[in-house]
Amino acid sequence: MAQQLLDKGLFSSREEINEAGIGDNILTRGIGLDADVEVDVGDERLHAGDLYLMCSDGLCGKVPDADIQDILLRHVSRERIADELVEAALAAGGRDNISLIVAHPEL
């Protein structure tokens, strides 16, 4: 739900959503409950130097966006980025579902 609120422009940050008392574990869609699953599909033009982060709320629900951005920009190695992001989530109290993928496609 938090991401949908951000996408609609109703809040400007996850921190603002948390301050409003909206929980960060409210799901609006799940996979595996029905025979048919709605899949999100999109396309983006890749550019040299692009870096992608896909993560669960075990990371983005615990670590502020600015801290995630700092870690992404500070390191070159995808492995080091992933390690530091997990370390930051654990340090922030994360204990479950800290899942992430860091991708840096070659063009």
C-alpha atoms as a printed R data frame, in Angstrom:
    type eleno elety resid chain resno      x       y       z
1   ATOM     1    CA   MET     A     1  0.000   0.000   0.000
2   ATOM     2    CA   ALA     A     2  2.831   2.389   0.846
3   ATOM     3    CA   GLN     A     3  4.225   2.244  -2.692
4   ATOM     4    CA   GLN     A     4  0.792   2.877  -4.203
5   ATOM     5    CA   LEU     A     5  0.353   5.941  -1.976
6   ATOM     6    CA   LEU     A     6  3.743   7.236  -3.128
7   ATOM     7    CA   ASP     A     7  2.968   6.503  -6.793
8   ATOM     8    CA   LYS     A     8 -0.307   8.452  -6.538
9   ATOM     9    CA   GLY     A     9  1.515  11.419  -4.982
10  ATOM    10    CA   LEU     A    10 -0.475  11.277  -1.748
11  ATOM    11    CA   PHE     A    11  2.739  11.185   0.283
12  ATOM    12    CA   SER     A    12  6.239  12.337  -0.616
13  ATOM    13    CA   SER     A    13  8.263   9.713   1.292
14  ATOM    14    CA   ARG     A    14  7.990   6.437   3.185
15  ATOM    15    CA   GLU     A    15  8.953   8.329   6.323
16  ATOM    16    CA   GLU     A    16  5.897  10.565   5.858
17  ATOM    17    CA   ILE     A    17  3.677   7.479   5.445
18  ATOM    18    CA   ASN     A    18  5.074   5.962   8.652
19  ATOM    19    CA   GLU     A    19  4.531   9.245  10.517
20  ATOM    20    CA   ALA     A    20  0.872   9.141   9.391
21  ATOM    21    CA   GLY     A    21  0.561   5.812  11.202
22  ATOM    22    CA   ILE     A    22  0.078   3.708   8.091
23  ATOM    23    CA   GLY     A    23  1.671   0.298   8.551
24  ATOM    24    CA   ASP     A    24  4.297  -0.816   6.082
25  ATOM    25    CA   ASN     A    25  3.030  -4.407   5.824
26  ATOM    26    CA   ILE     A    26 -0.313  -3.710   4.154
27  ATOM    27    CA   LEU     A    27 -0.497  -5.760   0.960
28  ATOM    28    CA   THR     A    28 -2.763  -4.773  -1.896
29  ATOM    29    CA   ARG     A    29 -1.953  -7.797  -4.065
30  ATOM    30    CA   GLY     A    30 -0.488 -11.223  -3.475
31  ATOM    31    CA   ILE     A    31  0.951 -13.947  -5.673
32  ATOM    32    CA   GLY     A    32 -0.125 -17.534  -5.286
33  ATOM    33    CA   LEU     A    33 -3.617 -17.040  -3.904
34  ATOM    34    CA   ASP     A    34 -5.536 -17.351  -7.181
35  ATOM    35    CA   ALA     A    35 -5.138 -19.443 -10.310
36  ATOM    36    CA   ASP     A    36 -4.678 -16.241 -12.347
37  ATOM    37    CA   VAL     A    37 -2.088 -13.692 -11.267
38  ATOM    38    CA   GLU     A    38 -1.900 -10.072 -12.413
39  ATOM    39    CA   VAL     A    39  1.702  -9.415 -13.385
40  ATOM    40    CA   ASP     A    40  3.320  -5.973 -13.489
41  ATOM    41    CA   VAL     A    41  5.143  -5.475 -16.768
42  ATOM    42    CA   GLY     A    42  6.951  -2.405 -17.991
43  ATOM    43    CA   ASP     A    43  9.819  -1.416 -20.167
44  ATOM    44    CA   GLU     A    44 12.581   1.059 -19.613
45  ATOM    45    CA   ARG     A    45 15.392   2.104 -21.902
46  ATOM    46    CA   LEU     A    46 18.707   1.007 -20.405
47  ATOM    47    CA   HIS     A    47 21.581   3.458 -20.298
48  ATOM    48    CA   ALA     A    48 25.254   2.979 -19.519
49  ATOM    49    CA   GLY     A    49 25.728   3.102 -15.764
50  ATOM    50    CA   ASP     A    50 22.139   2.189 -14.845
51  ATOM    51    CA   LEU     A    51 21.809   0.390 -11.530
52  ATOM    52    CA   TYR     A    52 18.613  -1.391 -10.477
53  ATOM    53    CA   LEU     A    53 17.501  -2.402  -7.011
54  ATOM    54    CA   MET     A    54 14.553  -4.736  -6.489
55  ATOM    55    CA   CYS     A    55 13.791  -5.390  -2.842
56  ATOM    56    CA   SER     A    56 11.254  -6.500  -0.292
57  ATOM    57    CA   ASP     A    57  9.876  -4.347   2.482
58  ATOM    58    CA   GLY     A    58 12.440  -5.986   4.748
59  ATOM    59    CA   LEU     A    59 14.850  -3.428   3.262
60  ATOM    60    CA   CYS     A    60 12.788  -0.440   2.121
61  ATOM    61    CA   GLY     A    61 10.491  -0.691   5.154
62  ATOM    62    CA   LYS     A    62 13.417  -0.475   7.579
63  ATOM    63    CA   VAL     A    63 16.110   1.647   5.903
64  ATOM    64    CA   PRO     A    64 15.322   5.242   4.855
65  ATOM    65    CA   ASP     A    65 15.387   5.913   1.101
66  ATOM    66    CA   ALA     A    66 18.252   8.407   1.485
67  ATOM    67    CA   ASP     A    67 20.402   5.774   3.220
68  ATOM    68    CA   ILE     A    68 19.646   3.231   0.489
69  ATOM    69    CA   GLN     A    69 20.619   5.790  -2.138
70  ATOM    70    CA   ASP     A    70 23.881   6.578  -0.324
71  ATOM    71    CA   ILE     A    71 24.820   2.884  -0.272
72  ATOM    72    CA   LEU     A    72 23.927   2.448  -3.961
73  ATOM    73    CA   LEU     A    73 26.083   5.416  -4.949
74  ATOM    74    CA   ARG     A    74 29.011   4.632  -2.641
75  ATOM    75    CA   HIS     A    75 30.018   1.237  -4.033
76  ATOM    76    CA   VAL     A    76 30.908  -0.180  -7.432
77  ATOM    77    CA   SER     A    77 30.581  -3.881  -6.619
78  ATOM    78    CA   ARG     A    78 27.010  -5.238  -6.738
79  ATOM    79    CA   GLU     A    79 27.982  -7.793  -4.112
80  ATOM    80    CA   ARG     A    80 29.248  -5.110  -1.727
81  ATOM    81    CA   ILE     A    81 26.099  -3.037  -2.293
82  ATOM    82    CA   ALA     A    82 23.913  -6.054  -1.485
83  ATOM    83    CA   ASP     A    83 25.934  -6.913   1.626
84  ATOM    84    CA   GLU     A    84 25.789  -3.361   2.968
85  ATOM    85    CA   LEU     A    85 22.050  -3.032   2.272
86  ATOM    86    CA   VAL     A    86 21.345  -6.237   4.222
87  ATOM    87    CA   GLU     A    87 23.629  -5.050   7.039
88  ATOM    88    CA   ALA     A    88 21.743  -1.720   7.175
89  ATOM    89    CA   ALA     A    89 18.363  -3.507   7.313
90  ATOM    90    CA   LEU     A    90 19.556  -5.798  10.109
91  ATOM    91    CA   ALA     A    91 20.981  -2.836  12.034
92  ATOM    92    CA   ALA     A    92 17.596  -1.091  11.712
93  ATOM    93    CA   GLY     A    93 15.842  -4.035  13.346
94  ATOM    94    CA   GLY     A    94 14.957  -6.115  10.300
95  ATOM    95    CA   ARG     A    95 14.747  -9.803  11.085
96  ATOM    96    CA   ASP     A    96 12.616 -11.319   8.336
97  ATOM    97    CA   ASN     A    97 12.234 -11.056   4.574
98  ATOM    98    CA   ILE     A    98 15.242  -8.923   3.703
99  ATOM    99    CA   SER     A    99 15.325  -9.859   0.025
100 ATOM   100    CA   LEU     A   100 17.021  -7.885  -2.706
101 ATOM   101    CA   ILE     A   101 18.541  -8.001  -6.169
102 ATOM   102    CA   VAL     A   102 21.119  -5.473  -7.371
103 ATOM   103    CA   ALA     A   103 21.461  -5.429 -11.154
104 ATOM   104    CA   HIS     A   104 23.882  -3.490 -13.329
105 ATOM   105    CA   PRO     A   105 23.121  -4.625 -16.900
106 ATOM   106    CA   GLU     A   106 25.864  -4.603 -19.478
107 ATOM   107    CA   LEU     A   107 24.965  -2.746 -22.678
